[in-house]
C-alpha cells in the first residue's frame, strides 16, 4: 500500500513539473492598425491637418495679393522705396513660412505623442490580456521577424483586436 501511495505521489509530482506553458503570438502591426483608438487619433489629426492646409493656403493667397499689389504699384515708387517695400515683403514671407513650419512641427509632435500613447495602451492591454487568460508568453510578430513562424492556432491577433476594441472607450 505504501508503495502505491509513494508511486502516486511521485506521478503527481512529475506530472505537475511538466505543466505546459501557454504561448501565443500576435501581429503587432495588425493590432495597432485595427485598434479603434489609433483610427480615431489618425482621423482627428487628418482633420486638423486639412484645417492647417486650408489656413496655410489662405495665408499664401493673401500674401500673393500683397505681392501683386506691390508689383502693380511699384512703377510709381522711387527705386529706394521699391527696394524697401521689396525687403519688407521678403521678411514677411520668411516670417510666414517660419510660422507655418512651426505650426506643422507642433501638429506632428502632438500626433506622435498620441500615437506613442496608443502603442503603450496596446502593450499594456496585451500584457494584461495574457495575465487574465493564463498565457506564459505572448510574442509579438513584426517586420523584423521576432516570430518567424507560428501555427495558426497560436495566433491570437484577431482575438486581441476584438478584445482591445471592446475595451476602448473614446474620449468625449
Secondary structure by P-SEA (a helix, b strand, c coil): caaaaaaaaaaaaaaaaabbbbbbcccaaaaaaacaaaaaaaaaaaaaaaaaaaaaaaaaaaaaaaaaaaaaacccccaaaaaaaaaaaaaaaaaaaaaaaaaaaaaaaaaaaaaaaaaaaaaaaaaaaaaaacccbbbbbccccccccccccccaaaaaaaaaaaaccccc
